[in-house]
Amino acid sequence: MNRNQSMFATLVAAVLCGLPGLFGLCFGSTTLLAGFMPGARIDILGSTEQASAVTLGLLVLCMSIIMTAMPVIIWFVTRRRREPPPSDHEPLPPTS
């Protein structure tokens, strides 16, 4: 992968995974905190239990941490130094 392709892959991953991951971090932490508020009026897919808000908050936080880390992983994999291909200009070993 050349330099332009690795830069493009990193930018696409940042837009498609990083930005929704950051939004998920905000949403998950807000939902998690709302689940711990006493007397909060919570409606998660028709359920008014606080445990459902805590579960959804933890689930969204875990998924968004993975999504936020994805551009960093792609950057590391694409920018990694690879060993150069063998050269065809090396001298041949002597024949016996």
Jmol script that loads the backbone (N, CA, C; Angstrom):
load data "model"
ATOM      1  N   MET A   1       0.846  -1.169   0.000  1.00  0.00           N
ATOM      2  CA  MET A   1       0.000   0.000   0.000  1.00  0.00           C
ATOM      3  C   MET A   1       0.894   1.234   0.000  1.00  0.00           C
ATOM      4  N   ASN A   2       0.667   2.128  -0.946  1.00  0.00           N
ATOM      5  CA  ASN A   2       1.502   3.312  -0.974  1.00  0.00           C
ATOM      6  C   ASN A   2       0.985   4.358   0.008  1.00  0.00           C
ATOM      7  N   ARG A   3       1.670   5.472   0.051  1.00  0.00           N
ATOM      8  CA  ARG A   3       1.374   6.505   1.059  1.00  0.00           C
ATOM      9  C   ARG A   3      -0.014   7.107   0.876  1.00  0.00           C
ATOM     10  N   ASN A   4      -0.428   7.359  -0.369  1.00  0.00           N
ATOM     11  CA  ASN A   4      -1.743   7.957  -0.610  1.00  0.00           C
ATOM     12  C   ASN A   4      -2.870   7.009  -0.231  1.00  0.00           C
ATOM     13  N   GLN A   5      -2.711   5.737  -0.542  1.00  0.00           N
ATOM     14  CA  GLN A   5      -3.753   4.770  -0.194  1.00  0.00           C
ATOM     15  C   GLN A   5      -3.887   4.610   1.312  1.00  0.00           C
ATOM     16  N   SER A   6      -2.774   4.606   2.030  1.00  0.00           N
ATOM     17  CA  SER A   6      -2.848   4.473   3.483  1.00  0.00           C
ATOM     18  C   SER A   6      -3.461   5.718   4.117  1.00  0.00           C
ATOM     19  N   MET A   7      -3.172   6.887   3.581  1.00  0.00           N
ATOM     20  CA  MET A   7      -3.785   8.119   4.090  1.00  0.00           C
ATOM     21  C   MET A   7      -5.284   8.114   3.826  1.00  0.00           C
ATOM     22  N   PHE A   8      -5.687   7.674   2.639  1.00  0.00           N
ATOM     23  CA  PHE A   8      -7.109   7.618   2.299  1.00  0.00           C
ATOM     24  C   PHE A   8      -7.846   6.612   3.189  1.00  0.00           C
ATOM     25  N   ALA A   9      -7.244   5.452   3.421  1.00  0.00           N
ATOM     26  CA  ALA A   9      -7.876   4.443   4.278  1.00  0.00           C
ATOM     27  C   ALA A   9      -8.032   4.950   5.702  1.00  0.00           C
ATOM     28  N   THR A  10      -7.040   5.669   6.194  1.00  0.00           N
ATOM     29  CA  THR A  10      -7.124   6.217   7.546  1.00  0.00           C
ATOM     30  C   THR A  10      -8.204   7.287   7.639  1.00  0.00           C
ATOM     31  N   LEU A  11      -8.293   8.157   6.634  1.00  0.00           N
ATOM     32  CA  LEU A  11      -9.324   9.199   6.656  1.00  0.00           C
ATOM     33  C   LEU A  11     -10.729   8.617   6.546  1.00  0.00           C
ATOM     34  N   VAL A  12     -10.904   7.616   5.706  1.00  0.00           N
ATOM     35  CA  VAL A  12     -12.217   6.977   5.575  1.00  0.00           C
ATOM     36  C   VAL A  12     -12.603   6.291   6.885  1.00  0.00           C
ATOM     37  N   ALA A  13     -11.651   5.629   7.514  1.00  0.00           N
ATOM     38  CA  ALA A  13     -11.935   4.978   8.796  1.00  0.00           C
ATOM     39  C   ALA A  13     -12.253   6.001   9.878  1.00  0.00           C
ATOM     40  N   ALA A  14     -11.571   7.150   9.838  1.00  0.00           N
ATOM     41  CA  ALA A  14     -11.848   8.183  10.831  1.00  0.00           C
ATOM     42  C   ALA A  14     -13.249   8.748  10.659  1.00  0.00           C
ATOM     43  N   VAL A  15     -13.683   8.924   9.412  1.00  0.00           N
ATOM     44  CA  VAL A  15     -15.015   9.487   9.174  1.00  0.00           C
ATOM     45  C   VAL A  15     -16.105   8.451   9.449  1.00  0.00           C
ATOM     46  N   LEU A  16     -15.903   7.217   8.984  1.00  0.00           N
ATOM     47  CA  LEU A  16     -16.946   6.211   9.108  1.00  0.00           C
ATOM     48  C   LEU A  16     -16.984   5.510  10.463  1.00  0.00           C
ATOM     49  N   CYS A  17     -15.859   5.456  11.163  1.00  0.00           N
ATOM     50  CA  CYS A  17     -15.830   4.773  12.463  1.00  0.00           C
ATOM     51  C   CYS A  17     -15.533   5.724  13.615  1.00  0.00           C
ATOM     52  N   GLY A  18     -14.615   6.641  13.412  1.00  0.00           N
ATOM     53  CA  GLY A  18     -14.192   7.513  14.505  1.00  0.00           C
ATOM     54  C   GLY A  18     -15.254   8.498  14.947  1.00  0.00           C
ATOM     55  N   LEU A  19     -15.885   9.186  14.002  1.00  0.00           N
ATOM     56  CA  LEU A  19     -16.906  10.171  14.370  1.00  0.00           C
ATOM     57  C   LEU A  19     -18.140   9.526  14.999  1.00  0.00           C
ATOM     58  N   PRO A  20     -18.698   8.445  14.437  1.00  0.00           N
ATOM     59  CA  PRO A  20     -19.809   7.782  15.148  1.00  0.00           C
ATOM     60  C   PRO A  20     -19.370   7.209  16.495  1.00  0.00           C
ATOM     61  N   GLY A  21     -18.124   6.797  16.604  1.00  0.00           N
ATOM     62  CA  GLY A  21     -17.621   6.298  17.878  1.00  0.00           C
ATOM     63  C   GLY A  21     -17.582   7.384  18.937  1.00  0.00           C
ATOM     64  N   LEU A  22     -17.177   8.585  18.545  1.00  0.00           N
ATOM     65  CA  LEU A  22     -17.181   9.707  19.497  1.00  0.00           C
ATOM     66  C   LEU A  22     -18.599  10.069  19.908  1.00  0.00           C
ATOM     67  N   PHE A  23     -19.528  10.054  18.960  1.00  0.00           N
ATOM     68  CA  PHE A  23     -20.928  10.299  19.291  1.00  0.00           C
ATOM     69  C   PHE A  23     -21.447   9.215  20.234  1.00  0.00           C
ATOM     70  N   GLY A  24     -21.064   7.971  19.986  1.00  0.00           N
ATOM     71  CA  GLY A  24     -21.482   6.875  20.853  1.00  0.00           C
ATOM     72  C   GLY A  24     -20.931   6.995  22.258  1.00  0.00           C
ATOM     73  N   LEU A  25     -19.702   7.516  22.383  1.00  0.00           N
ATOM     74  CA  LEU A  25     -19.144   7.743  23.715  1.00  0.00           C
ATOM     75  C   LEU A  25     -19.994   8.746  24.492  1.00  0.00           C
ATOM     76  N   CYS A  26     -20.399   9.816  23.830  1.00  0.00           N
ATOM     77  CA  CYS A  26     -21.248  10.822  24.493  1.00  0.00           C
ATOM     78  C   CYS A  26     -22.611  10.243  24.838  1.00  0.00           C
ATOM     79  N   PHE A  27     -23.229   9.547  23.895  1.00  0.00           N
ATOM     80  CA  PHE A  27     -24.561   8.976  24.112  1.00  0.00           C
ATOM     81  C   PHE A  27     -24.529   7.891  25.185  1.00  0.00           C
ATOM     82  N   GLY A  28     -23.532   7.018  25.133  1.00  0.00           N
ATOM     83  CA  GLY A  28     -23.431   5.931  26.097  1.00  0.00           C
ATOM     84  C   GLY A  28     -23.187   6.428  27.510  1.00  0.00           C
ATOM     85  N   SER A  29     -22.306   7.419  27.645  1.00  0.00           N
ATOM     86  CA  SER A  29     -22.049   7.936  28.992  1.00  0.00           C
ATOM     87  C   SER A  29     -23.263   8.677  29.546  1.00  0.00           C
ATOM     88  N   THR A  30     -23.991   9.394  28.696  1.00  0.00           N
ATOM     89  CA  THR A  30     -25.202  10.074  29.143  1.00  0.00           C
ATOM     90  C   THR A  30     -26.272   9.071  29.557  1.00  0.00           C
ATOM     91  N   THR A  31     -26.445   8.020  28.778  1.00  0.00           N
ATOM     92  CA  THR A  31     -27.435   6.999  29.105  1.00  0.00           C
ATOM     93  C   THR A  31     -27.046   6.249  30.378  1.00  0.00           C
ATOM     94  N   LEU A  32     -25.767   5.974  30.537  1.00  0.00           N
ATOM     95  CA  LEU A  32     -25.296   5.287  31.732  1.00  0.00           C
ATOM     96  C   LEU A  32     -25.524   6.138  32.976  1.00  0.00           C
ATOM     97  N   LEU A  33     -25.209   7.414  32.894  1.00  0.00           N
ATOM     98  CA  LEU A  33     -25.430   8.308  34.033  1.00  0.00           C
ATOM     99  C   LEU A  33     -26.915   8.469  34.331  1.00  0.00           C
ATOM    100  N   ALA A  34     -27.743   8.512  33.307  1.00  0.00           N
ATOM    101  CA  ALA A  34     -29.190   8.625  33.526  1.00  0.00           C
ATOM    102  C   ALA A  34     -29.737   7.373  34.189  1.00  0.00           C
ATOM    103  N   GLY A  35     -29.131   6.231  33.949  1.00  0.00           N
ATOM    104  CA  GLY A  35     -29.576   4.999  34.583  1.00  0.00           C
ATOM    105  C   GLY A  35     -29.318   4.974  36.067  1.00  0.00           C
ATOM    106  N   PHE A  36     -28.345   5.756  36.534  1.00  0.00           N
ATOM    107  CA  PHE A  36     -28.030   5.796  37.961  1.00  0.00           C
ATOM    108  C   PHE A  36     -28.748   6.916  38.704  1.00  0.00           C
ATOM    109  N   MET A  37     -29.467   7.776  37.993  1.00  0.00           N
ATOM    110  CA  MET A  37     -30.193   8.875  38.637  1.00  0.00           C
ATOM    111  C   MET A  37     -31.443   8.328  39.322  1.00  0.00           C
ATOM    112  N   PRO A  38     -31.625   8.605  40.585  1.00  0.00           N
ATOM    113  CA  PRO A  38     -32.845   8.133  41.245  1.00  0.00           C
ATOM    114  C   PRO A  38     -34.057   8.937  40.780  1.00  0.00           C
ATOM    115  N   GLY A  39     -35.113   8.247  40.450  1.00  0.00           N
ATOM    116  CA  GLY A  39     -36.349   8.894  40.034  1.00  0.00           C
ATOM    117  C   GLY A  39     -36.335   9.428  38.614  1.00  0.00           C
ATOM    118  N   ALA A  40     -35.376   9.019  37.803  1.00  0.00           N
ATOM    119  CA  ALA A  40     -35.309   9.493  36.421  1.00  0.00           C
ATOM    120  C   ALA A  40     -36.389   8.815  35.589  1.00  0.00           C
ATOM    121  N   ARG A  41     -36.986   9.563  34.682  1.00  0.00           N
ATOM    122  CA  ARG A  41     -37.999   8.992  33.787  1.00  0.00           C
ATOM    123  C   ARG A  41     -37.284   8.504  32.534  1.00  0.00           C
ATOM    124  N   ILE A  42     -37.117   7.203  32.457  1.00  0.00           N
ATOM    125  CA  ILE A  42     -36.342   6.601  31.377  1.00  0.00           C
ATOM    126  C   ILE A  42     -37.272   5.743  30.529  1.00  0.00           C
ATOM    127  N   ASP A  43     -37.141   5.852  29.222  1.00  0.00           N
ATOM    128  CA  ASP A  43     -37.910   5.007  28.305  1.00  0.00           C
ATOM    129  C   ASP A  43     -36.949   4.466  27.250  1.00  0.00           C
ATOM    130  N   ILE A  44     -36.493   3.251  27.452  1.00  0.00           N
ATOM    131  CA  ILE A  44     -35.584   2.588  26.520  1.00  0.00           C
ATOM    132  C   ILE A  44     -36.367   1.494  25.814  1.00  0.00           C
ATOM    133  N   LEU A  45     -36.770   1.758  24.578  1.00  0.00           N
ATOM    134  CA  LEU A  45     -37.517   0.804  23.760  1.00  0.00           C
ATOM    135  C   LEU A  45     -38.744   0.251  24.498  1.00  0.00           C
ATOM    136  N   GLY A  46     -39.458   1.129  25.189  1.00  0.00           N
ATOM    137  CA  GLY A  46     -40.677   0.740  25.882  1.00  0.00           C
ATOM    138  C   GLY A  46     -40.470   0.270  27.300  1.00  0.00           C
ATOM    139  N   SER A  47     -39.235   0.103  27.730  1.00  0.00           N
ATOM    140  CA  SER A  47     -38.949  -0.339  29.092  1.00  0.00           C
ATOM    141  C   SER A  47     -38.619   0.875  29.950  1.00  0.00           C
ATOM    142  N   THR A  48     -39.205   0.944  31.133  1.00  0.00           N
ATOM    143  CA  THR A  48     -38.949   2.082  32.025  1.00  0.00           C
ATOM    144  C   THR A  48     -38.036   1.706  33.178  1.00  0.00           C
ATOM    145  N   GLU A  49     -37.378   0.562  33.122  1.00  0.00           N
ATOM    146  CA  GLU A  49     -36.484   0.133  34.190  1.00  0.00           C
ATOM    147  C   GLU A  49     -35.126   0.817  34.043  1.00  0.00           C
ATOM    148  N   GLN A  50     -34.524   1.119  35.183  1.00  0.00           N
ATOM    149  CA  GLN A  50     -33.208   1.749  35.155  1.00  0.00           C
ATOM    150  C   GLN A  50     -32.126   0.772  34.709  1.00  0.00           C
ATOM    151  N   ALA A  51     -32.336  -0.493  34.940  1.00  0.00           N
ATOM    152  CA  ALA A  51     -31.344  -1.495  34.526  1.00  0.00           C
ATOM    153  C   ALA A  51     -31.203  -1.540  33.010  1.00  0.00           C
ATOM    154  N   SER A  52     -32.278  -1.275  32.285  1.00  0.00           N
ATOM    155  CA  SER A  52     -32.179  -1.280  30.827  1.00  0.00           C
ATOM    156  C   SER A  52     -31.349  -0.091  30.332  1.00  0.00           C
ATOM    157  N   ALA A  53     -31.444   1.036  31.023  1.00  0.00           N
ATOM    158  CA  ALA A  53     -30.622   2.192  30.643  1.00  0.00           C
ATOM    159  C   ALA A  53     -29.151   1.935  30.932  1.00  0.00           C
ATOM    160  N   VAL A  54     -28.864   1.306  32.046  1.00  0.00           N
ATOM    161  CA  VAL A  54     -27.474   0.987  32.381  1.00  0.00           C
ATOM    162  C   VAL A  54     -26.909  -0.017  31.383  1.00  0.00           C
ATOM    163  N   THR A  55     -27.693  -1.021  31.031  1.00  0.00           N
ATOM    164  CA  THR A  55     -27.244  -2.027  30.069  1.00  0.00           C
ATOM    165  C   THR A  55     -26.991  -1.403  28.703  1.00  0.00           C
ATOM    166  N   LEU A  56     -27.914  -0.569  28.253  1.00  0.00           N
ATOM    167  CA  LEU A  56     -27.728   0.095  26.957  1.00  0.00           C
ATOM    168  C   LEU A  56     -26.523   1.029  26.986  1.00  0.00           C
ATOM    169  N   GLY A  57     -26.353   1.760  28.080  1.00  0.00           N
ATOM    170  CA  GLY A  57     -25.203   2.657  28.196  1.00  0.00           C
ATOM    171  C   GLY A  57     -23.885   1.919  28.133  1.00  0.00           C
ATOM    172  N   LEU A  58     -23.783   0.790  28.843  1.00  0.00           N
ATOM    173  CA  LEU A  58     -22.543   0.005  28.815  1.00  0.00           C
ATOM    174  C   LEU A  58     -22.294  -0.607  27.439  1.00  0.00           C
ATOM    175  N   LEU A  59     -23.358  -1.084  26.814  1.00  0.00           N
ATOM    176  CA  LEU A  59     -23.222  -1.669  25.479  1.00  0.00           C
ATOM    177  C   LEU A  59     -22.746  -0.632  24.469  1.00  0.00           C
ATOM    178  N   VAL A  60     -23.349   0.541  24.498  1.00  0.00           N
ATOM    179  CA  VAL A  60     -22.954   1.597  23.558  1.00  0.00           C
ATOM    180  C   VAL A  60     -21.530   2.065  23.850  1.00  0.00           C
ATOM    181  N   LEU A  61     -21.154   2.163  25.121  1.00  0.00           N
ATOM    182  CA  LEU A  61     -19.787   2.564  25.458  1.00  0.00           C
ATOM    183  C   LEU A  61     -18.756   1.561  24.942  1.00  0.00           C
ATOM    184  N   CYS A  62     -19.017   0.283  25.114  1.00  0.00           N
ATOM    185  CA  CYS A  62     -18.074  -0.741  24.637  1.00  0.00           C
ATOM    186  C   CYS A  62     -17.938  -0.709  23.112  1.00  0.00           C
ATOM    187  N   MET A  63     -19.064  -0.606  22.420  1.00  0.00           N
ATOM    188  CA  MET A  63     -19.012  -0.565  20.957  1.00  0.00           C
ATOM    189  C   MET A  63     -18.332   0.708  20.460  1.00  0.00           C
ATOM    190  N   SER A  64     -18.568   1.822  21.122  1.00  0.00           N
ATOM    191  CA  SER A  64     -17.972   3.070  20.652  1.00  0.00           C
ATOM    192  C   SER A  64     -16.479   3.130  20.942  1.00  0.00           C
ATOM    193  N   ILE A  65     -16.015   2.468  21.984  1.00  0.00           N
ATOM    194  CA  ILE A  65     -14.569   2.401  22.229  1.00  0.00           C
ATOM    195  C   ILE A  65     -13.897   1.619  21.105  1.00  0.00           C
ATOM    196  N   ILE A  66     -14.513   0.534  20.673  1.00  0.00           N
ATOM    197  CA  ILE A  66     -13.974  -0.247  19.555  1.00  0.00           C
ATOM    198  C   ILE A  66     -13.992   0.588  18.271  1.00  0.00           C
ATOM    199  N   MET A  67     -15.101   1.292  18.036  1.00  0.00           N
ATOM    200  CA  MET A  67     -15.201   2.104  16.817  1.00  0.00           C
ATOM    201  C   MET A  67     -14.210   3.264  16.828  1.00  0.00           C
ATOM    202  N   THR A  68     -13.970   3.852  17.989  1.00  0.00           N
ATOM    203  CA  THR A  68     -13.024   4.964  18.082  1.00  0.00           C
ATOM    204  C   THR A  68     -11.589   4.478  17.889  1.00  0.00           C
ATOM    205  N   ALA A  69     -11.290   3.263  18.303  1.00  0.00           N
ATOM    206  CA  ALA A  69      -9.942   2.715  18.152  1.00  0.00           C
ATOM    207  C   ALA A  69      -9.658   2.233  16.733  1.00  0.00           C
ATOM    208  N   MET A  70     -10.681   2.023  15.935  1.00  0.00           N
ATOM    209  CA  MET A  70     -10.498   1.472  14.590  1.00  0.00           C
ATOM    210  C   MET A  70      -9.598   2.333  13.695  1.00  0.00           C
ATOM    211  N   PRO A  71      -9.759   3.661  13.620  1.00  0.00           N
ATOM    212  CA  PRO A  71      -8.833   4.444  12.782  1.00  0.00           C
ATOM    213  C   PRO A  71      -7.384   4.358  13.245  1.00  0.00           C
ATOM    214  N   VAL A  72      -7.163   4.258  14.551  1.00  0.00           N
ATOM    215  CA  VAL A  72      -5.797   4.139  15.061  1.00  0.00           C
ATOM    216  C   VAL A  72      -5.194   2.803  14.637  1.00  0.00           C
ATOM    217  N   ILE A  73      -5.986   1.753  14.700  1.00  0.00           N
ATOM    218  CA  ILE A  73      -5.501   0.435  14.278  1.00  0.00           C
ATOM    219  C   ILE A  73      -5.199   0.418  12.785  1.00  0.00           C
ATOM    220  N   ILE A  74      -6.082   1.006  11.989  1.00  0.00           N
ATOM    221  CA  ILE A  74      -5.860   1.050  10.535  1.00  0.00           C
ATOM    222  C   ILE A  74      -4.636   1.885  10.212  1.00  0.00           C
ATOM    223  N   TRP A  75      -4.453   3.002  10.909  1.00  0.00           N
ATOM    224  CA  TRP A  75      -3.257   3.829  10.684  1.00  0.00           C
ATOM    225  C   TRP A  75      -2.004   3.039  11.010  1.00  0.00           C
ATOM    226  N   PHE A  76      -2.011   2.303  12.126  1.00  0.00           N
ATOM    227  CA  PHE A  76      -0.833   1.544  12.518  1.00  0.00           C
ATOM    228  C   PHE A  76      -0.516   0.439  11.514  1.00  0.00           C
ATOM    229  N   VAL A  77      -1.530  -0.244  11.032  1.00  0.00           N
ATOM    230  CA  VAL A  77      -1.314  -1.349  10.097  1.00  0.00           C
ATOM    231  C   VAL A  77      -0.827  -0.836   8.745  1.00  0.00           C
ATOM    232  N   THR A  78      -1.382   0.270   8.264  1.00  0.00           N
ATOM    233  CA  THR A  78      -0.997   0.756   6.941  1.00  0.00           C
ATOM    234  C   THR A  78       0.320   1.517   6.948  1.00  0.00           C
ATOM    235  N   ARG A  79       0.717   2.096   8.048  1.00  0.00           N
ATOM    236  CA  ARG A  79       1.964   2.862   8.103  1.00  0.00           C
ATOM    237  C   ARG A  79       3.155   2.023   8.536  1.00  0.00           C
ATOM    238  N   ARG A  80       2.935   0.788   8.844  1.00  0.00           N
ATOM    239  CA  ARG A  80       3.985  -0.093   9.310  1.00  0.00           C
ATOM    240  C   ARG A  80       5.045  -0.280   8.225  1.00  0.00           C
ATOM    241  N   ARG A  81       6.279  -0.316   8.628  1.00  0.00           N
ATOM    242  CA  ARG A  81       7.375  -0.544   7.676  1.00  0.00           C
ATOM    243  C   ARG A  81       7.403  -2.012   7.273  1.00  0.00           C
ATOM    244  N   ARG A  82       7.452  -2.220   6.001  1.00  0.00           N
ATOM    245  CA  ARG A  82       7.570  -3.583   5.492  1.00  0.00           C
ATOM    246  C   ARG A  82       8.984  -3.763   4.950  1.00  0.00           C
ATOM    247  N   GLU A  83       9.463  -4.985   4.997  1.00  0.00           N
ATOM    248  CA  GLU A  83      10.811  -5.194   4.479  1.00  0.00           C
ATOM    249  C   GLU A  83      10.775  -5.114   2.956  1.00  0.00           C
ATOM    250  N   PRO A  84      11.788  -4.513   2.370  1.00  0.00           N
ATOM    251  CA  PRO A  84      11.776  -4.325   0.912  1.00  0.00           C
ATOM    252  C   PRO A  84      11.824  -5.665   0.180  1.00  0.00           C
ATOM    253  N   PRO A  85      11.249  -5.698  -1.008  1.00  0.00           N
ATOM    254  CA  PRO A  85      11.295  -6.953  -1.779  1.00  0.00           C
ATOM    255  C   PRO A  85      12.725  -7.277  -2.176  1.00  0.00           C
ATOM    256  N   PRO A  86      13.013  -8.546  -2.375  1.00  0.00           N
ATOM    257  CA  PRO A  86      14.383  -8.921  -2.747  1.00  0.00           C
ATOM    258  C   PRO A  86      14.758  -8.302  -4.101  1.00  0.00           C
ATOM    259  N   SER A  87      15.996  -7.882  -4.166  1.00  0.00           N
ATOM    260  CA  SER A  87      16.491  -7.229  -5.375  1.00  0.00           C
ATOM    261  C   SER A  87      16.925  -8.281  -6.388  1.00  0.00           C
ATOM    262  N   ASP A  88      16.667  -7.971  -7.666  1.00  0.00           N
ATOM    263  CA  ASP A  88      17.117  -8.871  -8.723  1.00  0.00           C
ATOM    264  C   ASP A  88      18.551  -8.585  -9.174  1.00  0.00           C
ATOM    265  N   HIS A  89      19.160  -7.575  -8.595  1.00  0.00           N
ATOM    266  CA  HIS A  89      20.492  -7.152  -9.026  1.00  0.00           C
ATOM    267  C   HIS A  89      21.593  -7.731  -8.147  1.00  0.00           C
ATOM    268  N   GLU A  90      21.278  -8.662  -7.284  1.00  0.00           N
ATOM    269  CA  GLU A  90      22.298  -9.278  -6.446  1.00  0.00           C
ATOM    270  C   GLU A  90      23.076 -10.301  -7.270  1.00  0.00           C
ATOM    271  N   PRO A  91      24.348 -10.462  -6.973  1.00  0.00           N
ATOM    272  CA  PRO A  91      25.139 -11.459  -7.731  1.00  0.00           C
ATOM    273  C   PRO A  91      24.693 -12.873  -7.397  1.00  0.00           C
ATOM    274  N   LEU A  92      24.787 -13.731  -8.368  1.00  0.00           N
ATOM    275  CA  LEU A  92      24.414 -15.134  -8.203  1.00  0.00           C
ATOM    276  C   LEU A  92      25.527 -15.862  -7.462  1.00  0.00           C
ATOM    277  N   PRO A  93      25.166 -16.865  -6.658  1.00  0.00           N
ATOM    278  CA  PRO A  93      26.218 -17.638  -5.973  1.00  0.00           C
ATOM    279  C   PRO A  93      26.995 -18.472  -7.002  1.00  0.00           C
ATOM    280  N   PRO A  94      28.243 -18.780  -6.680  1.00  0.00           N
ATOM    281  CA  PRO A  94      29.046 -19.566  -7.631  1.00  0.00           C
ATOM    282  C   PRO A  94      28.474 -20.979  -7.802  1.00  0.00           C
ATOM    283  N   THR A  95      28.588 -21.498  -8.981  1.00  0.00           N
ATOM    284  CA  THR A  95      28.118 -22.858  -9.254  1.00  0.00           C
ATOM    285  C   THR A  95      29.211 -23.844  -8.905  1.00  0.00           C
ATOM    286  N   SER A  96      28.834 -25.033  -8.519  1.00  0.00           N
ATOM    287  CA  SER A  96      29.865 -26.017  -8.156  1.00  0.00           C
ATOM    288  C   SER A  96      29.861 -27.189  -9.094  1.00  0.00           C
TER     289      SER A  96
END
end "model"
wireframe off; spacefill off
backbone 0.3
color backbone group
